[in-house]
Amino acid sequence: MTETGDAPRTVILTVDDDPGVSRAVARDLRRRYGASHRVVRAETADSALDALNEMKLRGDAVAVIVADYRMPQMNGIEFLERAMDVFPGARRVLLTAYADTGAAIDAINLVDLDHYLLKPWDPPEEKLYPVVDDLLDSWLASDHRPMPETKVVGHRWSAHSWEVREFLARNQVPYRWFPSDEPEGQRLLAAAGEDGLRLPLVITPDGEVLVEPDAPELAGRVGLATAPSAEFYDLIVVGGGPAGLGAAVYGASEGLRTVLVERTATGGQAGQSSRIENYLGFPDGVSGAQLTDRARRQAARFGAEMLTAREVVGLEVNGPSRTVRFADGSAIAAHTVLLATGVTYRQLAAPGVADLTGRGVYYGAALTETAGCAGKDVYVVGGANSAGQAAVHLARTARSVTILVRADSLTRSMSYYLVQQIKELPSVTVRTGTEVAEAHGDGHLERLTLRDTATGATEQVDAQWLFVFIGAAPLTDWLQGVVERDARGFVIAGPDLATGGEPPKGWPLERLPYHLETSVPGVFVAGDARSESAKRVASAVGEGAMAVMLVHRYLERL
Ligand SMILES: Cc1cc2nc3c(=O)[nH]c(=O)nc-3n(C[C@H](O)[C@H](O)[C@H](O)COP(=O)(O)OP(=O)(O)OC[C@H]3O[C@@H](n4cnc5c(N)ncnc54)[C@H](O)[C@@H]3O)c2cc1C
């Protein structure tokens, strides 16, 4: 194994058993990245793994691993799988001959391969560097970037501390968490001149201290875009879930000036799903965060602008222009708007729950909180797939997981595959016919009162963690009086508006609304926010793409 360059600690590792190819890859990589990265070359998978282990102990950061597929000791896929155990965040590239592309495609799922590179890769300017550039960018943007990093000092049972951590995690901003009652947290508080009464404290990588920051302040200071670069666009997408991201990818890639506005973090509900098993092309499942992070990078690569921590609170129609107003009163306008605002978790109404939200009671936060639940007894409320997925995910670390369902069985509301998975997990118990009657705790959740829905009998149980997944509703009140919505607030579109072939009331055009067009021409809706939508990731993405096609049609006739 050979190395070049000594100062920088970020590593690009390449392994190929053919010395000629190995030297050539390393040479090309050094030519472009040698100044900023350490390029490490190995000629066997074993020596590459030894090198990775050494680097781990030294605290080095490995950004990209390029492995040849055909190697005698173990093939490139096996090697990458083992490399993932050491550096799970490193981006993975498989080097293959044309004949091995089938294996490479399999590896995309097996080891979550980021790219496969066909030999020869000449000219590297076209075939190698753009790929590695992208991978380095995404690696830097992910939570594997080396120090310095954002630090959060807070209290475990503080709702605001939890919100800040959730916001950073969902926006892929790496941070380190320091409980305020532990020595390092206290040292940081002292250094910032704070007594710990105002928490959380966020310390940016530049050492700037933010006390109890709100989402827009936080977003601005940790490098997330919050301000639009223009006043007028072809397409404004409201909402950054799968539908919005799908539209941003297709809109920007097809030359539309596209801006996506998201009130918290891109990814939407899908970003919070621990494992999506039914999305086309991922036979082994994919985590929602991974899928939506890729979509976000894809949209950015095509030039879509993405604003986070900006909530849209108003839509105005001014002649041919559509104006979208933000909570702070500022606005942007466009020829067209796509509403992709999805749905938001329904709140559990039992007494005590609201006060303890973020202090032991969480909505759809199973992913962020898994580490905190290690070895603990955890309750999950809900009988649909989201509750099932969360239970399976939490069961990996929790001592026990109890699913509370009001109905008498899970089978009517949960997919068969999840019901089977749950049956096979010894630490998961399903309590049917049970509801949460009350939550108790002083500062954080300590106990639950559970009620038998058939007999009304109640019982108290000790509980520090409660995850609630009891359905969701669209948050579309801000559209009141602008676009037509159904009784539950979902936005009505296309054929559903044109009753008996007649256009909706006030419709100004001769043609009927296009398929995903709302009662306002040029305003479209896609995904879960649409009345009668399928409530699936694939259909949301598909509708986002389809909406862009309809935007083109609308713009052609403007
Ligand atoms: C835990 C869980 C697991 C799931 N598992 C699966 C699965 O395995 N398979 C599957 O097919 N589906 C699954 N789903 C359903 C799937 O995630 C949704 O159907 C899909 O995310 C809908 O996409 P969307 O873009 O329409 O809306 P959402 O994902 O809800 O995204 C909407 C976005 O809009 C933003 N927003 C809302 N209002 C505003 C506003 N006024 N201003 C700015 N931004 C706003 C929200 O913050 C959100 O990010 C799951 C859902 C959950 C919650």
Ligand as a Chemical Component Dictionary entry (heavy atoms), coordinates in Angstrom:
data_LIG
# 
_chem_comp.id                   LIG 
_chem_comp.type                 NON-POLYMER 
_chem_comp.pdbx_formal_charge   0 
_chem_comp.three_letter_code    LIG 
# 
loop_
_chem_comp_atom.comp_id 
_chem_comp_atom.atom_id 
_chem_comp_atom.alt_atom_id 
_chem_comp_atom.type_symbol 
_chem_comp_atom.charge 
_chem_comp_atom.model_Cartn_x 
_chem_comp_atom.model_Cartn_y 
_chem_comp_atom.model_Cartn_z 
_chem_comp_atom.pdbx_ordinal 
LIG C1  C1  C 0 -43.207 7.250  9.087  1  
LIG C2  C2  C 0 -43.759 7.149  7.674  2  
LIG C3  C3  C 0 -43.460 6.041  6.902  3  
LIG C4  C4  C 0 -43.927 5.953  5.574  4  
LIG N1  N1  N 0 -43.595 4.854  4.830  5  
LIG C5  C5  C 0 -43.970 4.776  3.537  6  
LIG C6  C6  C 0 -43.580 3.669  2.732  7  
LIG O1  O1  O 0 -42.908 2.751  3.211  8  
LIG N2  N2  N 0 -43.959 3.675  1.429  9  
LIG C7  C7  C 0 -44.688 4.686  0.876  10 
LIG O2  O2  O 0 -44.951 4.640  -0.329 11 
LIG N3  N3  N 0 -45.083 5.724  1.621  12 
LIG C8  C8  C 0 -44.754 5.803  2.929  13 
LIG N4  N4  N 0 -45.152 6.859  3.699  14 
LIG C9  C9  C 0 -45.992 7.890  3.065  15 
LIG C10 C10 C 0 -45.133 8.850  2.259  16 
LIG O3  O3  O 0 -44.016 9.274  3.031  17 
LIG C11 C11 C 0 -45.936 10.046 1.795  18 
LIG O4  O4  O 0 -46.989 9.583  0.971  19 
LIG C12 C12 C 0 -45.084 11.026 0.981  20 
LIG O5  O5  O 0 -44.010 11.518 1.773  21 
LIG C13 C13 C 0 -45.930 12.197 0.476  22 
LIG O6  O6  O 0 -45.093 13.112 -0.144 23 
LIG P1  P1  P 0 -45.503 14.648 -0.313 24 
LIG O7  O7  O 0 -44.335 15.301 -0.965 25 
LIG O8  O8  O 0 -46.819 14.739 -0.964 26 
LIG O9  O9  O 0 -45.721 15.214 1.153  27 
LIG P2  P2  P 0 -44.823 15.243 2.473  28 
LIG O10 O10 O 0 -43.852 14.123 2.480  29 
LIG O11 O11 O 0 -45.777 15.351 3.597  30 
LIG O12 O12 O 0 -43.996 16.595 2.335  31 
LIG C14 C14 C 0 -44.621 17.854 2.414  32 
LIG C15 C15 C 0 -43.594 18.901 2.787  33 
LIG O13 O13 O 0 -44.182 20.193 2.681  34 
LIG C16 C16 C 0 -43.738 21.006 3.745  35 
LIG N5  N5  N 0 -44.744 22.051 3.976  36 
LIG C17 C17 C 0 -46.021 21.893 4.389  37 
LIG N6  N6  N 0 -46.646 23.082 4.456  38 
LIG C18 C18 C 0 -45.743 24.019 4.076  39 
LIG C19 C19 C 0 -45.787 25.436 3.932  40 
LIG N7  N7  N 0 -46.909 26.117 4.184  41 
LIG N8  N8  N 0 -44.671 26.090 3.532  42 
LIG C20 C20 C 0 -43.534 25.390 3.245  43 
LIG N9  N9  N 0 -43.434 24.048 3.357  44 
LIG C21 C21 C 0 -44.518 23.369 3.759  45 
LIG C22 C22 C 0 -43.641 20.023 4.916  46 
LIG O14 O14 O 0 -42.758 20.517 5.924  47 
LIG C23 C23 C 0 -43.092 18.772 4.224  48 
LIG O15 O15 O 0 -41.688 18.725 4.222  49 
LIG C24 C24 C 0 -44.718 6.982  5.033  50 
LIG C25 C25 C 0 -45.033 8.102  5.818  51 
LIG C26 C26 C 0 -44.567 8.194  7.131  52 
LIG C27 C27 C 0 -44.905 9.384  7.963  53 
# 
loop_
_chem_comp_bond.comp_id 
_chem_comp_bond.atom_id_1 
_chem_comp_bond.atom_id_2 
_chem_comp_bond.value_order 
_chem_comp_bond.pdbx_ordinal 
LIG C1  C2  SING 1  
LIG C2  C3  SING 2  
LIG C2  C26 DOUB 3  
LIG C3  C4  DOUB 4  
LIG C4  N1  SING 5  
LIG C4  C24 SING 6  
LIG N1  C5  DOUB 7  
LIG C5  C6  SING 8  
LIG C5  C8  SING 9  
LIG C6  O1  DOUB 10 
LIG C6  N2  SING 11 
LIG N2  C7  SING 12 
LIG C7  O2  DOUB 13 
LIG C7  N3  SING 14 
LIG N3  C8  DOUB 15 
LIG C8  N4  SING 16 
LIG N4  C9  SING 17 
LIG N4  C24 SING 18 
LIG C9  C10 SING 19 
LIG C10 O3  SING 20 
LIG C10 C11 SING 21 
LIG C11 O4  SING 22 
LIG C11 C12 SING 23 
LIG C12 O5  SING 24 
LIG C12 C13 SING 25 
LIG C13 O6  SING 26 
LIG O6  P1  SING 27 
LIG P1  O7  DOUB 28 
LIG P1  O8  SING 29 
LIG P1  O9  SING 30 
LIG O9  P2  SING 31 
LIG P2  O10 DOUB 32 
LIG P2  O11 SING 33 
LIG P2  O12 SING 34 
LIG O12 C14 SING 35 
LIG C14 C15 SING 36 
LIG C15 O13 SING 37 
LIG C15 C23 SING 38 
LIG O13 C16 SING 39 
LIG C16 N5  SING 40 
LIG C16 C22 SING 41 
LIG N5  C17 SING 42 
LIG N5  C21 SING 43 
LIG C17 N6  DOUB 44 
LIG N6  C18 SING 45 
LIG C18 C19 SING 46 
LIG C18 C21 DOUB 47 
LIG C19 N7  SING 48 
LIG C19 N8  DOUB 49 
LIG N8  C20 SING 50 
LIG C20 N9  DOUB 51 
LIG N9  C21 SING 52 
LIG C22 O14 SING 53 
LIG C22 C23 SING 54 
LIG C23 O15 SING 55 
LIG C24 C25 DOUB 56 
LIG C25 C26 SING 57 
LIG C26 C27 SING 58 
# 
